[in-house]
Amino acid sequence: MNKHPSAQYSIWFLLIVMVFITCLITANIVAVKLVSIASLIVPAGIVIFPISYIVGDVLTEVYGFQRARRVIWLGFFCNLLAVIGIIIGQGLPAASFWEAQAAYERILGYTPRLLVASFVAFLVGEFTNSYVLSRMKVATKGRWLWTRTIASTFVAQGLDSVIFIFIAFWGTSPQDTLLGAMATQWLFKVVYEAAATPLTYVVVNFIKRQEGIDTYDQDISFNPLSLAE
């Protein structure tokens, strides 16, 4: 297999990007609902958001950190655009016969604190996930995919959960409640990733065969602000 992907974007790469961004935006919209899963109270977004990490694993494993970095920033700006559209829609004057303004604001409304928490947690979590997986792939010479998908999720989702809850809710609820919420979300996401490992193997192997690509990130910059590829 080739060591580095070509500059051309294939249909498989575009499909992966589509799934990644769709999961990200959908998770942020549905997260307003709290659900009970096995007696655990978690945001509804927790069901679909971890899929973005699984897709991120596929991106880094097949195409490498540099291309994954571009997709992470693309996802960030797509989500930002969606949020701007929702805020503008909320601010536009409602038709006289439309009675759902309060419901719109309740479900789709964002507070600045929640937005900052969501965006910072996303960037830190996704870049950490990609970095850890990339470095572990080189260290293990491409063996034991399961170790790096789970390890990268363990580290990245931990940071994601801690950063989001700390920025969004610290000072508004008892500390033990927030710490419990951090631990619950972290555990749920890691278990989710572990359970999805067989599927990750299938998708990774399929994409590698289709693309003829298996990228090893050697002698590259891991600067998240760089857009070089």
HELIX and SHEET records of a PDB file:
HELIX    1   1 ILE A   11  VAL A   30  1                                  20    
HELIX    2   2 ALA A   44  VAL A   47  5                                   4    
HELIX    3   3 PHE A   49  TYR A   63  1                                  15    
HELIX    4   4 PHE A   65  GLY A   91  1                                  27    
HELIX    5   5 GLN A  101  LEU A  108  1                                   8    
HELIX    6   6 PRO A  112  ALA A  139  1                                  28    
HELIX    7   7 LEU A  145  PHE A  169  1                                  25    
HELIX    8   8 GLN A  175  ALA A  195  1                                  21    
HELIX    9   9 THR A  197  GLU A  211  1                                  15    
SHEET    1   A 2 LEU A  34  ILE A  37  0                                        
SHEET    2   A 2 LEU A  40  PRO A  43 -1                                        
END                                                                             
